[in-house]
């Protein structure tokens, strides 16, 4: 299973599960995760660009991703305000 996070190039993105940070990257990036699990993906603000929300559902904090039991790709897009 892949969770792919898009935001303006070079923004810091983290992957969490049960309060523990599992991984991080600079966008765009892909996390490989286990099927049937729940994760949180967070996008950080940088300089004058503040994280505003996730385009997928409008969430303004960490995005909760319920990974299905079958292989698929989940794509998340972070929206920033100048």
mmCIF file of the N, C-alpha and C atoms, coordinates in Angstrom:
data_MODEL
# 
_entry.id   MODEL 
# 
loop_
_atom_site.group_PDB 
_atom_site.id 
_atom_site.type_symbol 
_atom_site.label_atom_id 
_atom_site.label_alt_id 
_atom_site.label_comp_id 
_atom_site.label_asym_id 
_atom_site.label_entity_id 
_atom_site.label_seq_id 
_atom_site.pdbx_PDB_ins_code 
_atom_site.Cartn_x 
_atom_site.Cartn_y 
_atom_site.Cartn_z 
_atom_site.occupancy 
_atom_site.B_iso_or_equiv 
_atom_site.pdbx_formal_charge 
_atom_site.auth_seq_id 
_atom_site.auth_comp_id 
_atom_site.auth_asym_id 
_atom_site.auth_atom_id 
_atom_site.pdbx_PDB_model_num 
ATOM 1   N N  . UNK A 1 1  ? 0.843   -1.172 0.000  1.00 0.00 ? 1  UNK A N  1 
ATOM 2   C CA . UNK A 1 1  ? 0.000   0.000  0.000  1.00 0.00 ? 1  UNK A CA 1 
ATOM 3   C C  . UNK A 1 1  ? 0.882   1.226  0.000  1.00 0.00 ? 1  UNK A C  1 
ATOM 4   N N  . UNK A 1 2  ? 0.518   2.233  -0.766 1.00 0.00 ? 2  UNK A N  1 
ATOM 5   C CA . UNK A 1 2  ? 1.269   3.475  -0.840 1.00 0.00 ? 2  UNK A CA 1 
ATOM 6   C C  . UNK A 1 2  ? 0.394   4.641  -0.426 1.00 0.00 ? 2  UNK A C  1 
ATOM 7   N N  . UNK A 1 3  ? 0.956   5.529  0.371  1.00 0.00 ? 3  UNK A N  1 
ATOM 8   C CA . UNK A 1 3  ? 0.328   6.811  0.663  1.00 0.00 ? 3  UNK A CA 1 
ATOM 9   C C  . UNK A 1 3  ? 1.254   7.859  0.061  1.00 0.00 ? 3  UNK A C  1 
ATOM 10  N N  . UNK A 1 4  ? 0.761   8.596  -0.922 1.00 0.00 ? 4  UNK A N  1 
ATOM 11  C CA . UNK A 1 4  ? 1.564   9.605  -1.594 1.00 0.00 ? 4  UNK A CA 1 
ATOM 12  C C  . UNK A 1 4  ? 1.078   10.973 -1.181 1.00 0.00 ? 4  UNK A C  1 
ATOM 13  N N  . UNK A 1 5  ? 1.996   11.822 -0.724 1.00 0.00 ? 5  UNK A N  1 
ATOM 14  C CA . UNK A 1 5  ? 1.644   13.165 -0.248 1.00 0.00 ? 5  UNK A CA 1 
ATOM 15  C C  . UNK A 1 5  ? 2.236   14.207 -1.187 1.00 0.00 ? 5  UNK A C  1 
ATOM 16  N N  . UNK A 1 6  ? 1.392   15.095 -1.660 1.00 0.00 ? 6  UNK A N  1 
ATOM 17  C CA . UNK A 1 6  ? 1.814   16.191 -2.515 1.00 0.00 ? 6  UNK A CA 1 
ATOM 18  C C  . UNK A 1 6  ? 1.589   17.505 -1.787 1.00 0.00 ? 6  UNK A C  1 
ATOM 19  N N  . UNK A 1 7  ? 2.516   18.386 -1.912 1.00 0.00 ? 7  UNK A N  1 
ATOM 20  C CA . UNK A 1 7  ? 2.407   19.766 -1.449 1.00 0.00 ? 7  UNK A CA 1 
ATOM 21  C C  . UNK A 1 7  ? 3.443   20.518 -2.262 1.00 0.00 ? 7  UNK A C  1 
ATOM 22  N N  . UNK A 1 8  ? 3.582   21.822 -2.097 1.00 0.00 ? 8  UNK A N  1 
ATOM 23  C CA . UNK A 1 8  ? 4.634   22.491 -2.855 1.00 0.00 ? 8  UNK A CA 1 
ATOM 24  C C  . UNK A 1 8  ? 5.965   21.768 -2.632 1.00 0.00 ? 8  UNK A C  1 
ATOM 25  N N  . UNK A 1 9  ? 6.746   21.643 -3.665 1.00 0.00 ? 9  UNK A N  1 
ATOM 26  C CA . UNK A 1 9  ? 7.992   20.879 -3.607 1.00 0.00 ? 9  UNK A CA 1 
ATOM 27  C C  . UNK A 1 9  ? 8.852   21.281 -2.417 1.00 0.00 ? 9  UNK A C  1 
ATOM 28  N N  . UNK A 1 10 ? 9.342   20.278 -1.713 1.00 0.00 ? 10 UNK A N  1 
ATOM 29  C CA . UNK A 1 10 ? 10.270  20.503 -0.624 1.00 0.00 ? 10 UNK A CA 1 
ATOM 30  C C  . UNK A 1 10 ? 9.660   20.738 0.746  1.00 0.00 ? 10 UNK A C  1 
ATOM 31  N N  . UNK A 1 11 ? 8.350   20.636 0.888  1.00 0.00 ? 11 UNK A N  1 
ATOM 32  C CA . UNK A 1 11 ? 7.728   20.810 2.207  1.00 0.00 ? 11 UNK A CA 1 
ATOM 33  C C  . UNK A 1 11 ? 7.826   19.508 3.003  1.00 0.00 ? 11 UNK A C  1 
ATOM 34  N N  . UNK A 1 12 ? 7.959   19.640 4.305  1.00 0.00 ? 12 UNK A N  1 
ATOM 35  C CA . UNK A 1 12 ? 8.175   18.514 5.215  1.00 0.00 ? 12 UNK A CA 1 
ATOM 36  C C  . UNK A 1 12 ? 6.853   17.823 5.523  1.00 0.00 ? 12 UNK A C  1 
ATOM 37  N N  . UNK A 1 13 ? 6.838   16.511 5.344  1.00 0.00 ? 13 UNK A N  1 
ATOM 38  C CA . UNK A 1 13 ? 5.643   15.692 5.574  1.00 0.00 ? 13 UNK A CA 1 
ATOM 39  C C  . UNK A 1 13 ? 6.032   14.540 6.496  1.00 0.00 ? 13 UNK A C  1 
ATOM 40  N N  . UNK A 1 14 ? 5.166   14.220 7.462  1.00 0.00 ? 14 UNK A N  1 
ATOM 41  C CA . UNK A 1 14 ? 5.461   13.132 8.392  1.00 0.00 ? 14 UNK A CA 1 
ATOM 42  C C  . UNK A 1 14 ? 4.333   12.102 8.412  1.00 0.00 ? 14 UNK A C  1 
ATOM 43  N N  . UNK A 1 15 ? 4.707   10.865 8.686  1.00 0.00 ? 15 UNK A N  1 
ATOM 44  C CA . UNK A 1 15 ? 3.764   9.747  8.800  1.00 0.00 ? 15 UNK A CA 1 
ATOM 45  C C  . UNK A 1 15 ? 3.768   9.267  10.247 1.00 0.00 ? 15 UNK A C  1 
ATOM 46  N N  . UNK A 1 16 ? 2.572   9.117  10.826 1.00 0.00 ? 16 UNK A N  1 
ATOM 47  C CA . UNK A 1 16 ? 2.408   8.748  12.234 1.00 0.00 ? 16 UNK A CA 1 
ATOM 48  C C  . UNK A 1 16 ? 1.464   7.563  12.363 1.00 0.00 ? 16 UNK A C  1 
ATOM 49  N N  . UNK A 1 17 ? 1.646   6.818  13.452 1.00 0.00 ? 17 UNK A N  1 
ATOM 50  C CA . UNK A 1 17 ? 0.684   5.775  13.821 1.00 0.00 ? 17 UNK A CA 1 
ATOM 51  C C  . UNK A 1 17 ? 0.700   5.657  15.340 1.00 0.00 ? 17 UNK A C  1 
ATOM 52  N N  . UNK A 1 18 ? -0.467  5.741  15.941 1.00 0.00 ? 18 UNK A N  1 
ATOM 53  C CA . UNK A 1 18 ? -0.619  5.619  17.403 1.00 0.00 ? 18 UNK A CA 1 
ATOM 54  C C  . UNK A 1 18 ? 0.313   6.570  18.157 1.00 0.00 ? 18 UNK A C  1 
ATOM 55  N N  . UNK A 1 19 ? 0.451   7.796  17.663 1.00 0.00 ? 19 UNK A N  1 
ATOM 56  C CA . UNK A 1 19 ? 1.251   8.805  18.346 1.00 0.00 ? 19 UNK A CA 1 
ATOM 57  C C  . UNK A 1 19 ? 2.748   8.714  18.127 1.00 0.00 ? 19 UNK A C  1 
ATOM 58  N N  . UNK A 1 20 ? 3.205   7.759  17.335 1.00 0.00 ? 20 UNK A N  1 
ATOM 59  C CA . UNK A 1 20 ? 4.630   7.597  17.068 1.00 0.00 ? 20 UNK A CA 1 
ATOM 60  C C  . UNK A 1 20 ? 4.934   7.966  15.619 1.00 0.00 ? 20 UNK A C  1 
ATOM 61  N N  . UNK A 1 21 ? 5.939   8.793  15.436 1.00 0.00 ? 21 UNK A N  1 
ATOM 62  C CA . UNK A 1 21 ? 6.344   9.147  14.075 1.00 0.00 ? 21 UNK A CA 1 
ATOM 63  C C  . UNK A 1 21 ? 7.088   7.972  13.462 1.00 0.00 ? 21 UNK A C  1 
ATOM 64  N N  . UNK A 1 22 ? 6.618   7.532  12.295 1.00 0.00 ? 22 UNK A N  1 
ATOM 65  C CA . UNK A 1 22 ? 7.217   6.384  11.620 1.00 0.00 ? 22 UNK A CA 1 
ATOM 66  C C  . UNK A 1 22 ? 8.201   6.789  10.532 1.00 0.00 ? 22 UNK A C  1 
ATOM 67  N N  . UNK A 1 23 ? 7.910   7.910  9.874  1.00 0.00 ? 23 UNK A N  1 
ATOM 68  C CA . UNK A 1 23 ? 8.732   8.295  8.740  1.00 0.00 ? 23 UNK A CA 1 
ATOM 69  C C  . UNK A 1 23 ? 8.518   9.769  8.436  1.00 0.00 ? 23 UNK A C  1 
ATOM 70  N N  . UNK A 1 24 ? 9.423   10.327 7.645  1.00 0.00 ? 24 UNK A N  1 
ATOM 71  C CA . UNK A 1 24 ? 9.284   11.710 7.194  1.00 0.00 ? 24 UNK A CA 1 
ATOM 72  C C  . UNK A 1 24 ? 9.950   11.848 5.839  1.00 0.00 ? 24 UNK A C  1 
ATOM 73  N N  . UNK A 1 25 ? 9.602   12.926 5.136  1.00 0.00 ? 25 UNK A N  1 
ATOM 74  C CA . UNK A 1 25 ? 10.176  13.159 3.817  1.00 0.00 ? 25 UNK A CA 1 
ATOM 75  C C  . UNK A 1 25 ? 9.907   14.604 3.409  1.00 0.00 ? 25 UNK A C  1 
ATOM 76  N N  . UNK A 1 26 ? 10.514  15.004 2.323  1.00 0.00 ? 26 UNK A N  1 
ATOM 77  C CA . UNK A 1 26 ? 10.226  16.301 1.723  1.00 0.00 ? 26 UNK A CA 1 
ATOM 78  C C  . UNK A 1 26 ? 9.411   16.046 0.464  1.00 0.00 ? 26 UNK A C  1 
ATOM 79  N N  . UNK A 1 27 ? 8.299   16.722 0.347  1.00 0.00 ? 27 UNK A N  1 
ATOM 80  C CA . UNK A 1 27 ? 7.344   16.446 -0.730 1.00 0.00 ? 27 UNK A CA 1 
ATOM 81  C C  . UNK A 1 27 ? 7.905   16.804 -2.102 1.00 0.00 ? 27 UNK A C  1 
ATOM 82  N N  . UNK A 1 28 ? 7.368   16.150 -3.146 1.00 0.00 ? 28 UNK A N  1 
ATOM 83  C CA . UNK A 1 28 ? 6.380   15.061 -3.073 1.00 0.00 ? 28 UNK A CA 1 
ATOM 84  C C  . UNK A 1 28 ? 7.067   13.780 -2.607 1.00 0.00 ? 28 UNK A C  1 
ATOM 85  N N  . UNK A 1 29 ? 6.328   12.939 -1.900 1.00 0.00 ? 29 UNK A N  1 
ATOM 86  C CA . UNK A 1 29 ? 6.927   11.722 -1.375 1.00 0.00 ? 29 UNK A CA 1 
ATOM 87  C C  . UNK A 1 29 ? 5.885   10.615 -1.252 1.00 0.00 ? 29 UNK A C  1 
ATOM 88  N N  . UNK A 1 30 ? 6.402   9.406  -1.061 1.00 0.00 ? 30 UNK A N  1 
ATOM 89  C CA . UNK A 1 30 ? 5.538   8.238  -0.932 1.00 0.00 ? 30 UNK A CA 1 
ATOM 90  C C  . UNK A 1 30 ? 5.952   7.448  0.295  1.00 0.00 ? 30 UNK A C  1 
ATOM 91  N N  . UNK A 1 31 ? 4.969   7.031  1.084  1.00 0.00 ? 31 UNK A N  1 
ATOM 92  C CA . UNK A 1 31 ? 5.209   6.160  2.227  1.00 0.00 ? 31 UNK A CA 1 
ATOM 93  C C  . UNK A 1 31 ? 4.637   4.782  1.900  1.00 0.00 ? 31 UNK A C  1 
ATOM 94  N N  . UNK A 1 32 ? 5.384   3.741  2.175  1.00 0.00 ? 32 UNK A N  1 
ATOM 95  C CA . UNK A 1 32 ? 4.865   2.386  2.046  1.00 0.00 ? 32 UNK A CA 1 
ATOM 96  C C  . UNK A 1 32 ? 4.343   1.969  3.412  1.00 0.00 ? 32 UNK A C  1 
ATOM 97  N N  . UNK A 1 33 ? 3.067   1.567  3.473  1.00 0.00 ? 33 UNK A N  1 
ATOM 98  C CA . UNK A 1 33 ? 2.418   1.233  4.746  1.00 0.00 ? 33 UNK A CA 1 
ATOM 99  C C  . UNK A 1 33 ? 1.724   -0.116 4.632  1.00 0.00 ? 33 UNK A C  1 
ATOM 100 N N  . UNK A 1 34 ? 1.269   -0.625 5.768  1.00 0.00 ? 34 UNK A N  1 
ATOM 101 C CA . UNK A 1 34 ? 0.611   -1.928 5.809  1.00 0.00 ? 34 UNK A CA 1 
ATOM 102 C C  . UNK A 1 34 ? -0.887  -1.813 5.555  1.00 0.00 ? 34 UNK A C  1 
ATOM 103 N N  . UNK A 1 35 ? -1.403  -2.751 4.791  1.00 0.00 ? 35 UNK A N  1 
ATOM 104 C CA . UNK A 1 35 ? -2.841  -2.811 4.538  1.00 0.00 ? 35 UNK A CA 1 
ATOM 105 C C  . UNK A 1 35 ? -3.583  -3.037 5.848  1.00 0.00 ? 35 UNK A C  1 
ATOM 106 N N  . UNK A 1 36 ? -4.791  -2.469 5.949  1.00 0.00 ? 36 UNK A N  1 
ATOM 107 C CA . UNK A 1 36 ? -5.650  -2.698 7.095  1.00 0.00 ? 36 UNK A CA 1 
ATOM 108 C C  . UNK A 1 36 ? -5.270  -1.909 8.344  1.00 0.00 ? 36 UNK A C  1 
ATOM 109 N N  . UNK A 1 37 ? -4.392  -0.933 8.228  1.00 0.00 ? 37 UNK A N  1 
ATOM 110 C CA . UNK A 1 37 ? -3.944  -0.139 9.369  1.00 0.00 ? 37 UNK A CA 1 
ATOM 111 C C  . UNK A 1 37 ? -4.445  1.304  9.226  1.00 0.00 ? 37 UNK A C  1 
ATOM 112 N N  . UNK A 1 38 ? -4.369  2.079  10.310 1.00 0.00 ? 38 UNK A N  1 
ATOM 113 C CA . UNK A 1 38 ? -4.735  3.490  10.293 1.00 0.00 ? 38 UNK A CA 1 
ATOM 114 C C  . UNK A 1 38 ? -3.487  4.315  10.574 1.00 0.00 ? 38 UNK A C  1 
ATOM 115 N N  . UNK A 1 39 ? -3.287  5.358  9.783  1.00 0.00 ? 39 UNK A N  1 
ATOM 116 C CA . UNK A 1 39 ? -2.121  6.234  9.896  1.00 0.00 ? 39 UNK A CA 1 
ATOM 117 C C  . UNK A 1 39 ? -2.577  7.685  9.889  1.00 0.00 ? 39 UNK A C  1 
ATOM 118 N N  . UNK A 1 40 ? -1.684  8.568  10.305 1.00 0.00 ? 40 UNK A N  1 
ATOM 119 C CA . UNK A 1 40 ? -1.922  10.002 10.197 1.00 0.00 ? 40 UNK A CA 1 
ATOM 120 C C  . UNK A 1 40 ? -0.761  10.590 9.389  1.00 0.00 ? 40 UNK A C  1 
ATOM 121 N N  . UNK A 1 41 ? -1.096  11.517 8.501  1.00 0.00 ? 41 UNK A N  1 
ATOM 122 C CA . UNK A 1 41 ? -0.092  12.213 7.703  1.00 0.00 ? 41 UNK A CA 1 
ATOM 123 C C  . UNK A 1 41 ? -0.204  13.694 8.026  1.00 0.00 ? 41 UNK A C  1 
ATOM 124 N N  . UNK A 1 42 ? 0.929   14.317 8.347  1.00 0.00 ? 42 UNK A N  1 
ATOM 125 C CA . UNK A 1 42 ? 0.943   15.739 8.696  1.00 0.00 ? 42 UNK A CA 1 
ATOM 126 C C  . UNK A 1 42 ? 1.866   16.488 7.744  1.00 0.00 ? 42 UNK A C  1 
ATOM 127 N N  . UNK A 1 43 ? 1.445   17.696 7.378  1.00 0.00 ? 43 UNK A N  1 
ATOM 128 C CA . UNK A 1 43 ? 2.244   18.570 6.520  1.00 0.00 ? 43 UNK A CA 1 
ATOM 129 C C  . UNK A 1 43 ? 2.640   19.801 7.326  1.00 0.00 ? 43 UNK A C  1 
ATOM 130 N N  . UNK A 1 44 ? 3.899   20.178 7.257  1.00 0.00 ? 44 UNK A N  1 
ATOM 131 C CA . UNK A 1 44 ? 4.409   21.302 8.040  1.00 0.00 ? 44 UNK A CA 1 
ATOM 132 C C  . UNK A 1 44 ? 4.370   22.601 7.240  1.00 0.00 ? 44 UNK A C  1 
ATOM 133 N N  . UNK A 1 45 ? 4.163   23.692 7.950  1.00 0.00 ? 45 UNK A N  1 
ATOM 134 C CA . UNK A 1 45 ? 4.282   25.023 7.343  1.00 0.00 ? 45 UNK A CA 1 
ATOM 135 C C  . UNK A 1 45 ? 5.768   25.329 7.180  1.00 0.00 ? 45 UNK A C  1 
ATOM 136 N N  . UNK A 1 46 ? 6.075   26.227 6.237  1.00 0.00 ? 46 UNK A N  1 
ATOM 137 C CA . UNK A 1 46 ? 7.473   26.598 6.022  1.00 0.00 ? 46 UNK A CA 1 
ATOM 138 C C  . UNK A 1 46 ? 7.551   28.045 5.563  1.00 0.00 ? 46 UNK A C  1 
ATOM 139 N N  . UNK A 1 47 ? 8.317   28.830 6.288  1.00 0.00 ? 47 UNK A N  1 
ATOM 140 C CA . UNK A 1 47 ? 8.481   30.232 5.917  1.00 0.00 ? 47 UNK A CA 1 
ATOM 141 C C  . UNK A 1 47 ? 7.131   30.928 5.825  1.00 0.00 ? 47 UNK A C  1 
ATOM 142 N N  . UNK A 1 48 ? 6.897   31.667 4.735  1.00 0.00 ? 48 UNK A N  1 
ATOM 143 C CA . UNK A 1 48 ? 5.637   32.393 4.602  1.00 0.00 ? 48 UNK A CA 1 
ATOM 144 C C  . UNK A 1 48 ? 4.466   31.508 4.160  1.00 0.00 ? 48 UNK A C  1 
ATOM 145 N N  . UNK A 1 49 ? 4.742   30.249 3.817  1.00 0.00 ? 49 UNK A N  1 
ATOM 146 C CA . UNK A 1 49 ? 3.686   29.344 3.359  1.00 0.00 ? 49 UNK A CA 1 
ATOM 147 C C  . UNK A 1 49 ? 3.181   28.502 4.523  1.00 0.00 ? 49 UNK A C  1 
ATOM 148 N N  . UNK A 1 50 ? 1.942   28.746 4.932  1.00 0.00 ? 50 UNK A N  1 
ATOM 149 C CA . UNK A 1 50 ? 1.348   28.028 6.056  1.00 0.00 ? 50 UNK A CA 1 
ATOM 150 C C  . UNK A 1 50 ? 0.435   26.917 5.547  1.00 0.00 ? 50 UNK A C  1 
ATOM 151 N N  . UNK A 1 51 ? 0.592   25.723 6.141  1.00 0.00 ? 51 UNK A N  1 
ATOM 152 C CA . UNK A 1 51 ? -0.336  24.640 5.802  1.00 0.00 ? 51 UNK A CA 1 
ATOM 153 C C  . UNK A 1 51 ? -1.747  25.113 6.118  1.00 0.00 ? 51 UNK A C  1 
ATOM 154 N N  . UNK A 1 52 ? -2.672  24.920 5.165  1.00 0.00 ? 52 UNK A N  1 
ATOM 155 C CA . UNK A 1 52 ? -4.045  25.374 5.349  1.00 0.00 ? 52 UNK A CA 1 
ATOM 156 C C  . UNK A 1 52 ? -4.999  24.205 5.540  1.00 0.00 ? 52 UNK A C  1 
ATOM 157 N N  . UNK A 1 53 ? -4.983  23.241 4.613  1.00 0.00 ? 53 UNK A N  1 
ATOM 158 C CA . UNK A 1 53 ? -5.882  22.092 4.723  1.00 0.00 ? 53 UNK A CA 1 
ATOM 159 C C  . UNK A 1 53 ? -5.467  21.017 3.719  1.00 0.00 ? 53 UNK A C  1 
ATOM 160 N N  . UNK A 1 54 ? -6.095  19.864 3.870  1.00 0.00 ? 54 UNK A N  1 
ATOM 161 C CA . UNK A 1 54 ? -5.917  18.781 2.901  1.00 0.00 ? 54 UNK A CA 1 
ATOM 162 C C  . UNK A 1 54 ? -7.003  18.912 1.840  1.00 0.00 ? 54 UNK A C  1 
ATOM 163 N N  . UNK A 1 55 ? -6.590  18.897 0.596  1.00 0.00 ? 55 UNK A N  1 
ATOM 164 C CA . UNK A 1 55 ? -7.533  19.074 -0.512 1.00 0.00 ? 55 UNK A CA 1 
ATOM 165 C C  . UNK A 1 55 ? -8.556  17.937 -0.562 1.00 0.00 ? 55 UNK A C  1 
ATOM 166 N N  . UNK A 1 56 ? -8.188  16.764 -0.116 1.00 0.00 ? 56 UNK A N  1 
ATOM 167 C CA . UNK A 1 56 ? -9.045  15.587 -0.211 1.00 0.00 ? 56 UNK A CA 1 
ATOM 168 C C  . UNK A 1 56 ? -10.362 15.744 0.531  1.00 0.00 ? 56 UNK A C  1 
ATOM 169 N N  . UNK A 1 57 ? -10.292 16.298 1.764  1.00 0.00 ? 57 UNK A N  1 
ATOM 170 C CA . UNK A 1 57 ? -11.520 16.390 2.554  1.00 0.00 ? 57 UNK A CA 1 
ATOM 171 C C  . UNK A 1 57 ? -11.636 17.667 3.383  1.00 0.00 ? 57 UNK A C  1 
ATOM 172 N N  . UNK A 1 58 ? -10.671 18.577 3.243  1.00 0.00 ? 58 UNK A N  1 
ATOM 173 C CA . UNK A 1 58 ? -10.739 19.846 3.955  1.00 0.00 ? 58 UNK A CA 1 
ATOM 174 C C  . UNK A 1 58 ? -10.208 19.812 5.370  1.00 0.00 ? 58 UNK A C  1 
ATOM 175 N N  . UNK A 1 59 ? -9.696  18.655 5.824  1.00 0.00 ? 59 UNK A N  1 
ATOM 176 C CA . UNK A 1 59 ? -9.164  18.558 7.185  1.00 0.00 ? 59 UNK A CA 1 
ATOM 177 C C  . UNK A 1 59 ? -8.032  19.568 7.365  1.00 0.00 ? 59 UNK A C  1 
ATOM 178 N N  . UNK A 1 60 ? -8.001  20.205 8.536  1.00 0.00 ? 60 UNK A N  1 
ATOM 179 C CA . UNK A 1 60 ? -7.008  21.248 8.773  1.00 0.00 ? 60 UNK A CA 1 
ATOM 180 C C  . UNK A 1 60 ? -5.869  20.789 9.681  1.00 0.00 ? 60 UNK A C  1 
ATOM 181 N N  . UNK A 1 61 ? -5.898  19.568 10.138 1.00 0.00 ? 61 UNK A N  1 
ATOM 182 C CA . UNK A 1 61 ? -4.819  19.019 10.953 1.00 0.00 ? 61 UNK A CA 1 
ATOM 183 C C  . UNK A 1 61 ? -4.221  17.820 10.251 1.00 0.00 ? 61 UNK A C  1 
ATOM 184 N N  . UNK A 1 62 ? -3.697  16.904 11.022 1.00 0.00 ? 62 UNK A N  1 
ATOM 185 C CA . UNK A 1 62 ? -3.172  15.677 10.435 1.00 0.00 ? 62 UNK A CA 1 
ATOM 186 C C  . UNK A 1 62 ? -4.309  14.921 9.746  1.00 0.00 ? 62 UNK A C  1 
ATOM 187 N N  . UNK A 1 63 ? -4.006  14.379 8.596  1.00 0.00 ? 63 UNK A N  1 
ATOM 188 C CA . UNK A 1 63 ? -4.997  13.623 7.827  1.00 0.00 ? 63 UNK A CA 1 
ATOM 189 C C  . UNK A 1 63 ? -4.964  12.167 8.272  1.00 0.00 ? 63 UNK A C  1 
ATOM 190 N N  . UNK A 1 64 ? -6.106  11.633 8.714  1.00 0.00 ? 64 UNK A N  1 
ATOM 191 C CA . UNK A 1 64 ? -6.192  10.230 9.084  1.00 0.00 ? 64 UNK A CA 1 
ATOM 192 C C  . UNK A 1 64 ? -6.470  9.408  7.840  1.00 0.00 ? 64 UNK A C  1 
ATOM 193 N N  . UNK A 1 65 ? -5.667  8.362  7.661  1.00 0.00 ? 65 UNK A N  1 
ATOM 194 C CA . UNK A 1 65 ? -5.805  7.498  6.494  1.00 0.00 ? 65 UNK A CA 1 
ATOM 195 C C  . UNK A 1 65 ? -6.100  6.089  6.988  1.00 0.00 ? 65 UNK A C  1 
ATOM 196 N N  . UNK A 1 66 ? -7.290  5.598  6.677  1.00 0.00 ? 66 UNK A N  1 
ATOM 197 C CA . UNK A 1 66 ? -7.650  4.219  6.969  1.00 0.00 ? 66 UNK A CA 1 
ATOM 198 C C  . UNK A 1 66 ? -7.300  3.404  5.737  1.00 0.00 ? 66 UNK A C  1 
ATOM 199 N N  . UNK A 1 67 ? -6.226  2.647  5.842  1.00 0.00 ? 67 UNK A N  1 
ATOM 200 C CA . UNK A 1 67 ? -5.726  1.894  4.693  1.00 0.00 ? 67 UNK A CA 1 
ATOM 201 C C  . UNK A 1 67 ? -6.602  0.662  4.506  1.00 0.00 ? 67 UNK A C  1 
ATOM 202 N N  . UNK A 1 68 ? -7.129  0.476  3.289  1.00 0.00 ? 68 UNK A N  1 
ATOM 203 C CA . UNK A 1 68 ? -7.984  -0.690 3.045  1.00 0.00 ? 68 UNK A CA 1 
ATOM 204 C C  . UNK A 1 68 ? -7.187  -1.992 3.138  1.00 0.00 ? 68 UNK A C  1 
ATOM 205 N N  . UNK A 1 69 ? -7.904  -3.090 3.177  1.00 0.00 ? 69 UNK A N  1 
ATOM 206 C CA . UNK A 1 69 ? -7.269  -4.402 3.288  1.00 0.00 ? 69 UNK A CA 1 
ATOM 207 C C  . UNK A 1 69 ? -6.656  -4.899 2.003  1.00 0.00 ? 69 UNK A C  1 
ATOM 208 N N  . UNK A 1 70 ? -6.846  -4.173 0.917  1.00 0.00 ? 70 UNK A N  1 
ATOM 209 C CA . UNK A 1 70 ? -6.272  -4.581 -0.363 1.00 0.00 ? 70 UNK A CA 1 
ATOM 210 C C  . UNK A 1 70 ? -5.283  -3.517 -0.836 1.00 0.00 ? 70 UNK A C  1 
ATOM 211 N N  . UNK A 1 71 ? -4.385  -3.923 -1.685 1.00 0.00 ? 71 UNK A N  1 
ATOM 212 C CA . UNK A 1 71 ? -3.365  -2.997 -2.178 1.00 0.00 ? 71 UNK A CA 1 
ATOM 213 C C  . UNK A 1 71 ? -3.988  -1.902 -3.037 1.00 0.00 ? 71 UNK A C  1 
ATOM 214 N N  . UNK A 1 72 ? -3.588  -0.689 -2.754 1.00 0.00 ? 72 UNK A N  1 
ATOM 215 C CA . UNK A 1 72 ? -4.072  0.458  -3.493 1.00 0.00 ? 72 UNK A CA 1 
ATOM 216 C C  . UNK A 1 72 ? -3.124  1.621  -3.226 1.00 0.00 ? 72 UNK A C  1 
ATOM 217 N N  . UNK A 1 73 ? -3.356  2.736  -3.865 1.00 0.00 ? 73 UNK A N  1 
ATOM 218 C CA . UNK A 1 73 ? -2.585  3.944  -3.606 1.00 0.00 ? 73 UNK A CA 1 
ATOM 219 C C  . UNK A 1 73 ? -3.527  5.021  -3.115 1.00 0.00 ? 73 UNK A C  1 
ATOM 220 N N  . UNK A 1 74 ? -3.169  5.670  -2.021 1.00 0.00 ? 74 UNK A N  1 
ATOM 221 C CA . UNK A 1 74 ? -3.931  6.802  -1.496 1.00 0.00 ? 74 UNK A CA 1 
ATOM 222 C C  . UNK A 1 74 ? -3.107  8.037  -1.772 1.00 0.00 ? 74 UNK A C  1 
ATOM 223 N N  . UNK A 1 75 ? -3.709  9.021  -2.422 1.00 0.00 ? 75 UNK A N  1 
ATOM 224 C CA . UNK A 1 75 ? -3.003  10.265 -2.744 1.00 0.00 ? 75 UNK A CA 1 
ATOM 225 C C  . UNK A 1 75 ? -3.595  11.401 -1.932 1.00 0.00 ? 75 UNK A C  1 
ATOM 226 N N  . UNK A 1 76 ? -2.723  12.128 -1.220 1.00 0.00 ? 76 UNK A N  1 
ATOM 227 C CA . UNK A 1 76 ? -3.134  13.269 -0.412 1.00 0.00 ? 76 UNK A CA 1 
ATOM 228 C C  . UNK A 1 76 ? -2.466  14.517 -0.978 1.00 0.00 ? 76 UNK A C  1 
ATOM 229 N N  . UNK A 1 77 ? -3.206  15.624 -0.977 1.00 0.00 ? 77 UNK A N  1 
ATOM 230 C CA . UNK A 1 77 ? -2.647  16.886 -1.460 1.00 0.00 ? 77 UNK A CA 1 
ATOM 231 C C  . UNK A 1 77 ? -2.837  17.955 -0.389 1.00 0.00 ? 77 UNK A C  1 
ATOM 232 N N  . UNK A 1 78 ? -1.710  18.514 0.073  1.00 0.00 ? 78 UNK A N  1 
ATOM 233 C CA . UNK A 1 78 ? -1.735  19.580 1.067  1.00 0.00 ? 78 UNK A CA 1 
ATOM 234 C C  . UNK A 1 78 ? -1.876  20.921 0.377  1.00 0.00 ? 78 UNK A C  1 
ATOM 235 N N  . UNK A 1 79 ? -2.728  21.799 0.913  1.00 0.00 ? 79 UNK A N  1 
ATOM 236 C CA . UNK A 1 79 ? -2.936  23.139 0.362  1.00 0.00 ? 79 UNK A CA 1 
ATOM 237 C C  . UNK A 1 79 ? -2.338  24.148 1.346  1.00 0.00 ? 79 UNK A C  1 
ATOM 238 N N  . UNK A 1 80 ? -1.571  25.083 0.814  1.00 0.00 ? 80 UNK A N  1 
ATOM 239 C CA . UNK A 1 80 ? -0.894  26.090 1.621  1.00 0.00 ? 80 UNK A CA 1 
ATOM 240 C C  . UNK A 1 80 ? -1.414  27.479 1.320  1.00 0.00 ? 80 UNK A C  1 
ATOM 241 N N  . UNK A 1 81 ? -1.317  28.364 2.292  1.00 0.00 ? 81 UNK A N  1 
ATOM 242 C CA . UNK A 1 81 ? -1.668  29.774 2.113  1.00 0.00 ? 81 UNK A CA 1 
ATOM 243 C C  . UNK A 1 81 ? -0.380  30.593 2.145  1.00 0.00 ? 81 UNK A C  1 
ATOM 244 N N  . UNK A 1 82 ? -0.275  31.546 1.241  1.00 0.00 ? 82 UNK A N  1 
ATOM 245 C CA . UNK A 1 82 ? 0.949   32.353 1.233  1.00 0.00 ? 82 UNK A CA 1 
ATOM 246 C C  . UNK A 1 82 ? 1.017   33.288 2.436  1.00 0.00 ? 82 UNK A C  1 
# 
